[in-house]
Amino acid sequence: MPATTRRAPAKAKAAAKAKKPAAAAAGRGKAAAGKPVSGKPVANKAAAGKPVPGKQVANKPVASKPVASKPMASKPMAKPVPGKPVKPDACALPPAPQGLVRLLEDDGTVQKGRDPNLPVDTLLFLYEQMVQVREFDRRMLMLQRQGRIGFYGPILGQEAATVGSVAALEPRDWIFPALREGAAAMMRGLSLTEAINQLIGNGADRCKGRQMPCHYTFKEGNYYGMSSVIGTQLSHAVGAAMAAHIRGDDVVVLGYLGDGATSANDFHCGMNFAAVYKSPCVLFCQNNQWAISVPISKQSASETLAQKGKAYGMPYVRVDGNDVLAVYSVTKAAAERARAGHGPTFIEAVTYRRLGHSSSDDPTRYRDEAEVKAWEKKDPVDRFRAYLQKRGLWNDDKEAAFKEDIAQRVNAAIAAAELNGPPADETLVTDVYAQVPEPLKEQLAEVLALEGRGVNQGAFPL
């Protein structure tokens, strides 16, 4: 009989039985300390007023205080209970109705006692970046309609979610984007001209036209080159954060996803690994209500997407994604929590995609225009501009001058990018091998000699 299936001798069984009371008492001691006993179920009771891991925790609103722009206090944070909404010392924001963290009303009025009091420079930076990406977005969509670029994924309506979350990080932190976080690369230093080079896919493009438009890569800004495969960046983000932790790097990784990605395998893998290994990351879901033509109601039966963090044993926050102050504050608190060694946080930013999923999409075929009009009233740029005006930090003259400056910079970037020709044909093989094999050289020569062949023939399929 194999050793693993042998029965214990009678004496051994008696000895084990005699030790049970002591072991049980020790187990109860561990459970009281908030740690389940290995191999033994934990009673569904609270010890010393604290939930026991494994107990179902109600989906309560986040309780916290406004966060300042300065780093959080260096004193150790309380260890969060797995699956429980973020505690006040873990995410410094006050409770909000229906569990949605919100600081600004639709008219730009800050809720009483909830202004995070960010420095003026930070406030103006947030606004300028939101306006810049909106203008860039508008012009690039025009270029696509004119056939000057092949594809574009607009961000209209989601500027606060992207800009606010990126601005909350430190420069050393890494960003793993989904489709609508191109503004993050530009905030990290990617020039407008380089961004347009990538959209065109010309010879000055870092990827030489081999990556889809809007799929920027910017290593110098710790901005990871994304993939259009839904959700794959989450496993990458969590793995990179785990690697940083192992190396002892003081780095936080911000991994983005859309509401549709919560149905992808990589979402579950990423969430599970992040929680189990306390990966220093923030997983940020831009819930824009639509995964192309699939509404959120057909994506998940959960009351919220945020509460999916509960199943994996990590804190979660639901924030108004059109409120840049709330997004900034929530993300900063989650990043500092991760940096302090307390593991990941899952954030659901409730926002709305006002245009199509991409320049190839016609949203009028699957959604009601009245829905779009309703969300226009929650516009993140208008809301934040109203807040700044109430503070005396912005006015119509500044607005006009700033928009004119952005328009000129975008025009100059377009002109500079369009001066670049297509990628050299030789890059078909020179970027594959350090030393190109002779058979490939011969095949390339045959292709280049084809009669009637145009340079870089073909068009982007989307």
C-alpha positions in Angstrom: 0.0 0.0 0.0 1.5 3.4 -0.9 2.7 5.4 2.1 0.2 8.2 1.4 -2.7 5.9 1.9 -1.6 3.9 4.9 -3.7 4.1 8.0 -2.1 5.6 11.2 -1.2 3.0 13.9 -3.5 2.8 16.9 -1.0 4.5 19.2 -0.4 7.4 16.8 -4.2 7.9 16.5 -4.6 8.0 20.3 -1.8 10.5 20.6 -3.3 12.7 17.9 -6.7 12.5 19.6 -5.1 13.6 22.9 -3.5 16.7 21.2 -6.7 17.9 19.6 -7.9 20.1 22.5 -4.6 21.9 22.7 -4.5 22.3 18.9 -8.1 23.6 18.9 -7.3 26.2 21.5 -4.3 27.3 19.5 -6.5 27.5 16.4 -9.0 29.7 18.3 -6.1 32.0 19.3 -5.1 32.4 15.6 -8.6 33.0 14.5 -8.9 35.7 17.1 -5.8 37.4 15.7 -7.5 37.5 12.2 -5.7 34.5 10.7 -7.5 31.4 9.6 -6.1 28.1 10.9 -4.6 26.1 8.2 -6.8 23.1 7.3 -9.5 24.1 9.7 -12.6 26.1 8.9 -12.9 29.4 10.7 -16.1 30.0 12.7 -18.2 32.8 11.2 -17.7 35.1 14.2 -16.0 38.4 14.7 -13.1 38.5 17.2 -12.5 41.8 19.1 -15.1 43.5 16.8 -13.1 42.7 13.6 -14.5 40.6 10.7 -12.9 37.1 10.4 -11.4 36.4 6.9 -14.0 34.4 5.0 -17.0 36.2 6.4 -19.3 37.9 4.0 -18.8 41.6 4.3 -21.6 44.0 3.2 -20.8 46.3 0.3 -20.7 49.5 2.3 -19.6 52.9 0.9 -16.0 53.9 1.3 -15.3 55.8 4.5 -12.5 58.3 4.4 -11.2 61.9 4.5 -10.1 64.2 1.8 -6.5 63.5 0.7 -3.9 66.2 0.4 -1.4 66.3 -2.4 1.4 65.7 0.0 2.5 62.1 0.6 0.5 60.2 3.2 1.8 59.8 6.7 4.6 57.4 7.1 3.0 55.6 10.1 2.0 52.0 9.3 -1.4 51.6 7.9 -3.9 49.1 9.3 -3.9 45.9 7.5 -7.1 45.6 5.4 -9.5 42.7 5.9 -9.6 40.7 2.7 -12.7 41.5 0.7 -13.7 44.5 2.7 -14.3 48.0 1.2 -11.3 50.3 1.8 -11.0 51.6 5.4 -10.5 55.2 6.3 -6.8 54.8 6.9 -6.3 52.9 3.7 -8.1 55.3 1.3 -8.5 58.8 2.6 -11.9 59.8 1.2 -15.3 60.4 2.8 -18.4 58.2 2.3 -20.7 59.0 -0.6 -24.3 58.1 -1.4 -24.7 54.6 -2.8 -21.0 53.8 -2.4 -19.9 56.2 -5.1 -17.0 58.5 -4.1 -17.7 62.0 -5.4 -16.4 65.4 -4.5 -17.7 67.7 -7.3 -21.4 68.2 -8.2 -22.3 68.4 -11.9 -22.2 72.2 -11.7 -18.6 72.2 -10.3 -19.6 72.9 -6.7 -17.4 71.1 -4.3 -19.3 69.1 -1.6 -19.1 70.7 1.8 -16.0 69.5 3.7 -14.8 67.3 0.8 -12.4 69.5 -1.1 -9.0 67.8 -1.1 -7.3 71.2 -1.3 -4.8 70.3 -3.9 -2.1 72.9 -4.8 -3.0 75.4 -7.5 -0.3 74.0 -9.8 -1.8 70.5 -9.6 -5.3 71.8 -10.3 -4.2 73.7 -13.4 -2.1 70.8 -14.6 -5.1 68.5 -14.3 -7.3 70.8 -16.2 -4.8 71.6 -19.0 -4.1 68.0 -19.6 -7.8 67.2 -19.9 -8.4 70.1 -22.4 -5.3 69.1 -24.3 -6.3 65.4 -24.8 -9.8 66.5 -25.8 -8.5 68.8 -28.5 -6.0 66.2 -29.6 -8.8 63.6 -29.7 -11.0 65.9 -31.9 -8.2 66.6 -34.4 -7.1 63.0 -34.7 -10.6 61.8 -35.4 -10.8 64.4 -38.1 -7.5 63.1 -39.6 -9.0 59.6 -39.6 -12.1 60.7 -41.4 -9.8 62.4 -44.0 -7.9 59.2 -44.5 -4.6 60.6 -43.1 -4.6 58.0 -40.3 -6.2 54.6 -40.4 -7.8 54.2 -37.0 -8.5 56.1 -33.8 -10.0 55.3 -30.4 -11.6 58.5 -29.0 -11.6 59.3 -25.3 -14.3 62.0 -25.2 -16.1 61.9 -21.8 -13.4 59.9 -20.1 -10.7 62.6 -19.7 -11.0 62.9 -15.9 -10.7 59.2 -15.3 -7.5 58.9 -17.3 -5.8 62.2 -16.4 -6.8 62.1 -12.7 -5.5 58.6 -12.1 -2.2 59.1 -13.9 -1.5 62.4 -12.2 -1.8 60.7 -8.8 1.3 58.5 -9.5 5.0 59.2 -8.9 7.2 59.5 -12.0 8.9 56.2 -11.1 5.6 54.3 -11.2 4.7 52.2 -14.2 1.5 52.5 -16.4 0.0 49.5 -18.2 -2.7 51.0 -20.4 -5.8 49.7 -22.1 -7.2 51.5 -25.2 -8.0 55.0 -23.9 -4.9 56.0 -21.9 -2.8 57.6 -24.6 -3.0 60.8 -22.6 -0.9 59.0 -19.9 2.0 58.6 -22.3 1.8 62.3 -23.2 1.7 63.3 -19.6 4.8 61.3 -19.1 6.7 63.1 -21.9 5.6 61.5 -25.2 5.5 64.5 -27.6 2.5 65.2 -29.8 4.6 64.6 -32.9 5.7 61.2 -31.7 2.1 60.3 -30.9 1.0 61.3 -34.4 4.0 59.4 -35.9 2.6 56.3 -34.2 -1.0 57.0 -35.5 0.3 57.4 -39.0 2.8 54.4 -38.7 5.5 56.3 -40.6 9.3 55.9 -40.6 9.7 57.9 -37.4 7.3 55.7 -35.6 9.0 53.7 -32.8 7.2 50.6 -34.0 7.6 51.4 -37.7 4.0 50.9 -38.4 3.7 47.4 -36.9 1.5 48.3 -34.0 -2.2 49.5 -34.3 -2.8 53.2 -34.0 -3.4 54.5 -30.5 -1.1 51.7 -29.2 1.7 53.9 -28.0 4.9 52.7 -26.4 7.1 55.0 -24.3 9.7 53.3 -22.2 11.3 56.5 -21.0 8.0 57.4 -19.3 7.5 53.9 -17.8 4.5 53.5 -20.2 4.1 49.9 -21.3 3.3 49.2 -25.0 -0.2 47.8 -25.0 -2.0 45.1 -26.9 -5.6 45.0 -28.2 -6.2 41.6 -26.8 -8.7 42.3 -24.1 -7.3 42.2 -20.5 -3.9 40.8 -21.2 -2.2 43.8 -19.8 -3.6 43.0 -16.3 -1.5 39.9 -15.9 1.5 41.9 -17.1 0.8 44.7 -14.7 0.4 42.4 -11.7 3.6 40.5 -12.7 5.6 43.6 -13.1 4.5 44.8 -9.7 5.4 41.5 -8.2 8.8 41.7 -9.8 9.3 45.2 -8.4 8.4 44.0 -4.9 10.8 41.1 -5.2 13.6 43.4 -6.3 12.8 45.9 -3.5 12.0 48.7 -5.9 9.8 51.4 -4.5 7.4 51.2 -7.4 3.7 51.0 -7.9 2.1 49.7 -11.1 -1.2 51.2 -12.4 -3.1 48.7 -14.6 -6.0 49.8 -16.7 -9.0 47.9 -18.0 -12.5 48.5 -19.3 -15.7 47.1 -18.1 -15.6 44.5 -20.8 -12.3 43.2 -19.6 -13.9 42.0 -16.4 -15.3 39.1 -18.4 -11.8 38.1 -19.7 -9.7 35.3 -18.2 -6.8 37.7 -17.6 -8.9 39.8 -15.3 -9.5 36.9 -12.9 -5.9 35.7 -13.1 -4.6 39.2 -12.5 -6.9 40.0 -9.6 -6.2 36.7 -7.9 -2.4 36.9 -8.2 -2.4 40.6 -7.1 -4.4 39.8 -3.9 -2.6 36.6 -3.0 0.9 38.0 -3.4 0.0 41.5 -2.2 1.3 42.9 -5.5 2.0 46.7 -5.2 -0.5 47.7 -7.9 -3.7 49.6 -8.5 -6.1 48.0 -11.0 -8.2 50.7 -12.5 -11.4 49.9 -14.4 -12.9 52.6 -16.6 -16.5 51.5 -16.6 -17.7 53.5 -19.6 -20.9 51.5 -19.7 -20.3 49.8 -23.1 -17.8 47.2 -24.3 -18.2 48.1 -28.0 -21.9 47.3 -28.4 -22.4 45.2 -25.2 -23.9 47.2 -22.3 -22.7 46.8 -18.8 -26.1 45.1 -18.0 -25.1 42.2 -20.2 -21.5 42.2 -19.0 -22.1 41.5 -15.3 -25.0 40.7 -13.0 -23.1 42.2 -10.0 -24.6 45.3 -8.4 -21.2 47.1 -9.1 -18.0 46.1 -10.8 -16.0 47.4 -7.8 -17.4 44.7 -5.5 -15.6 42.1 -7.7 -12.6 43.0 -5.6 -14.3 41.4 -2.6 -14.2 37.9 -4.2 -10.5 38.1 -4.5 -9.8 39.5 -1.0 -8.7 43.0 -1.9 -10.1 46.5 -1.0 -12.2 48.1 -3.6 -13.5 51.6 -4.3 -16.2 52.9 -6.6 -15.6 56.5 -7.8 -17.3 59.0 -10.0 -15.0 58.8 -13.1 -16.1 62.2 -14.3 -14.9 63.9 -11.1 -11.2 64.5 -11.6 -10.7 65.5 -8.0 -12.3 62.3 -6.7 -10.4 60.1 -9.2 -7.1 61.8 -8.3 -7.7 61.4 -4.5 -8.8 57.8 -4.7 -6.0 56.7 -6.9 -3.3 58.5 -4.9 -4.5 56.9 -1.7 -4.5 53.5 -3.3 -1.0 54.0 -4.8 0.4 55.0 -1.4 -1.3 52.1 0.2 0.4 49.8 -2.3 3.7 51.5 -1.8 3.4 51.0 2.0 3.3 47.3 1.4 -0.4 46.7 1.9 -1.1 45.3 -1.6 -3.5 46.1 -4.4 -6.7 48.0 -4.6 -9.4 47.6 -7.3 -11.0 50.9 -8.5 -14.1 51.2 -10.6 -14.4 54.6 -12.2 -18.0 55.2 -13.4 -17.8 57.2 -16.6 -19.2 57.2 -20.1 -17.8 56.8 -23.7 -19.7 59.5 -25.6 -18.4 58.5 -29.1 -18.0 55.1 -30.7 -15.7 52.5 -29.4 -13.4 53.4 -32.3 -13.5 55.3 -35.5 -14.8 52.1 -37.1 -17.8 52.0 -34.7 -21.3 53.5 -35.2 -22.8 53.6 -31.7 -26.2 54.9 -33.0 -26.9 51.4 -34.1 -27.0 50.0 -30.5 -27.7 52.8 -28.0 -30.2 55.5 -27.4 -29.1 59.1 -28.2 -31.0 60.3 -25.1 -28.5 58.3 -23.0 -25.6 60.2 -24.6 -27.3 63.5 -24.0 -27.9 62.7 -20.3 -24.1 62.0 -19.9 -23.2 65.2 -21.7 -24.6 67.1 -18.7 -22.0 65.3 -16.5 -19.1 66.4 -18.8 -15.9 66.1 -16.8 -14.1 69.1 -18.4 -17.0 71.4 -18.0 -17.5 70.4 -14.4 -13.9 70.9 -13.5 -13.7 74.3 -15.3 -16.7 75.5 -13.3 -14.9 74.5 -10.1 -11.7 76.4 -11.1 -13.8 79.4 -12.0 -15.5 79.4 -8.7 -12.0 79.3 -7.1 -11.0 82.3 -9.2 -8.3 80.2 -10.9 -9.7 80.3 -14.5 -11.7 82.6 -16.7 -12.9 82.9 -20.3 -9.8 84.8 -21.5 -7.5 82.0 -20.1 -9.7 79.4 -21.7 -9.5 81.0 -25.1 -5.7 81.6 -25.0 -5.1 78.1 -23.8 -7.2 76.4 -26.5 -5.5 78.6 -29.1 -2.1 77.4 -27.8 -3.1 73.8 -27.9 -4.5 74.1 -31.4 -1.3 75.6 -32.7 0.8 72.9 -31.0 -1.4 70.1 -32.4 -1.2 71.7 -35.9 2.6 71.9 -35.7 2.8 68.3 -34.6 0.6 67.1 -37.5 2.8 69.0 -40.0 6.0 67.6 -38.5 4.7 64.1 -38.4 3.4 64.2 -42.0 6.9 65.2 -43.3 8.1 61.7 -42.4 8.0 59.1 -45.1 6.9 55.5 -44.7 9.1 52.9 -42.9 11.9 51.6 -45.0 11.0 48.3 -46.8 14.2 46.8 -45.4 12.8 46.9 -41.9 10.7 43.9 -42.8 13.7 41.8 -42.2 16.3 44.0 -40.4 14.2 44.2 -37.2 13.6 40.5 -37.1 17.3 39.3 -37.0 20.4 41.1 -35.7 22.2 39.6 -38.8 19.7 39.0 -41.6 20.0 35.5 -43.1 20.8 35.3 -46.8 17.5 33.6 -47.8 15.6 36.6 -46.3 17.8 39.0 -48.1 17.1 37.2 -51.4 13.3 37.2 -50.7 13.3 40.9 -49.9 15.2 41.6 -53.2 12.6 39.6 -55.1 9.7 41.6 -53.5 11.4 44.9 -54.2 11.9 44.0 -57.8 8.2 43.1 -58.5 6.8 45.0 -61.5 4.2 47.5 -60.7 4.7 47.2 -57.0 4.1 50.4 -54.9 6.0 51.3 -51.8 4.3 50.1 -48.7 1.2 48.9 -50.5 -1.9 48.1 -48.5 -4.2 49.9 -46.0 -4.9 49.5 -42.4 -7.9 47.0 -42.2 -9.9 48.9 -39.6 
